Amino acid sequence: MVLIHRNYRPRRDTLPVFSDDELSAITAPLLVVLGACDRMLDSHDTAARVTRLLPAASVDLRAGAGHGLLDDGGDLHAFLGYGATS
């Protein structure tokens, strides 16, 4: 842990925000997993925006979850076609 904290450099610049045109131009399958209790990002707004602009996207707004989503990756594996289930 000491090594991590000694070398950790938090991001200090503004996170990029994609325009509606940039988001709607995505043609690849898209999985968006968000924590409903995220204190860093407006996950509810993000989920609504992605759903509006990319109706074919898979959006998973996880109740009770915050910014750090820790699980076994079952949903991601299923989305990628690995056959795993959550």
C-alpha positions as semicolon CSV with decimal commas, in nm:
position;residue;x (nm);y (nm);z (nm)
1;M;0,000;0,000;0,000
2;V;0,287;0,237;0,073
3;L;0,417;0,195;-0,282
4;I;0,071;0,268;-0,426
5;H;0,025;0,584;-0,221
6;R;0,378;0,704;-0,294
7;N;0,327;0,675;-0,673
8;Y;-0,044;0,753;-0,704
9;R;-0,116;1,064;-0,910
10;P;-0,484;1,160;-0,895
11;R;-0,634;1,310;-1,207
12;R;-0,670;1,684;-1,160
13;D;-0,786;1,800;-1,499
14;T;-1,150;1,816;-1,598
15;L;-1,298;1,489;-1,719
16;P;-1,399;1,498;-2,085
17;V;-1,769;1,523;-2,158
18;F;-1,871;1,387;-2,495
19;S;-2,123;1,583;-2,698
20;D;-2,459;1,432;-2,792
21;D;-2,335;1,400;-3,151
22;E;-2,020;1,218;-3,039
23;L;-2,217;0,978;-2,820
24;S;-2,484;0,907;-3,081
25;A;-2,210;0,828;-3,333
26;I;-2,104;0,519;-3,136
27;T;-2,193;0,213;-3,341
28;A;-2,024;-0,056;-3,132
29;P;-2,221;-0,248;-2,869
30;L;-2,205;-0,049;-2,546
31;L;-2,234;-0,157;-2,183
32;V;-2,254;0,123;-1,925
33;V;-2,241;0,019;-1,558
34;L;-2,299;0,296;-1,303
35;G;-2,338;0,317;-0,928
36;A;-2,663;0,490;-0,835
37;C;-2,496;0,645;-0,527
38;D;-2,188;0,779;-0,709
39;R;-2,068;1,100;-0,540
40;M;-1,821;1,187;-0,816
41;L;-2,040;1,163;-1,126
42;D;-2,410;1,219;-1,190
43;S;-2,487;0,856;-1,272
44;H;-2,863;0,909;-1,305
45;D;-2,812;1,182;-1,566
46;T;-2,553;0,969;-1,746
47;A;-2,786;0,668;-1,757
48;A;-3,074;0,880;-1,891
49;R;-2,852;1,046;-2,150
50;V;-2,703;0,719;-2,278
51;T;-3,050;0,561;-2,292
52;R;-3,185;0,858;-2,487
53;L;-2,897;0,882;-2,733
54;L;-2,814;0,512;-2,769
55;P;-3,132;0,309;-2,716
56;A;-2,952;-0,017;-2,806
57;A;-2,694;0,033;-2,527
58;S;-2,709;-0,182;-2,216
59;V;-2,731;0,048;-1,914
60;D;-2,701;-0,095;-1,563
61;L;-2,762;0,159;-1,284
62;R;-2,678;-0,036;-0,969
63;A;-2,881;0,059;-0,663
64;G;-2,675;0,114;-0,349
65;A;-2,344;0,119;-0,538
66;G;-2,107;0,413;-0,543
67;H;-1,823;0,514;-0,773
68;G;-1,611;0,203;-0,721
69;L;-1,790;-0,101;-0,857
70;L;-1,631;-0,422;-0,737
71;D;-1,770;-0,757;-0,845
72;D;-1,668;-1,071;-1,031
73;G;-1,723;-0,921;-1,378
74;G;-2,003;-1,163;-1,463
75;D;-2,214;-0,897;-1,635
76;L;-1,918;-0,783;-1,843
77;H;-1,830;-1,139;-1,943
78;A;-2,191;-1,207;-2,040
79;F;-2,202;-0,884;-2,243
80;L;-1,882;-0,983;-2,423
81;G;-2,023;-1,328;-2,494
82;Y;-1,801;-1,526;-2,260
83;G;-2,102;-1,712;-2,126
84;A;-2,050;-1,605;-1,765
85;T;-2,353;-1,500;-1,565
86;S;-2,379;-1,279;-1,261
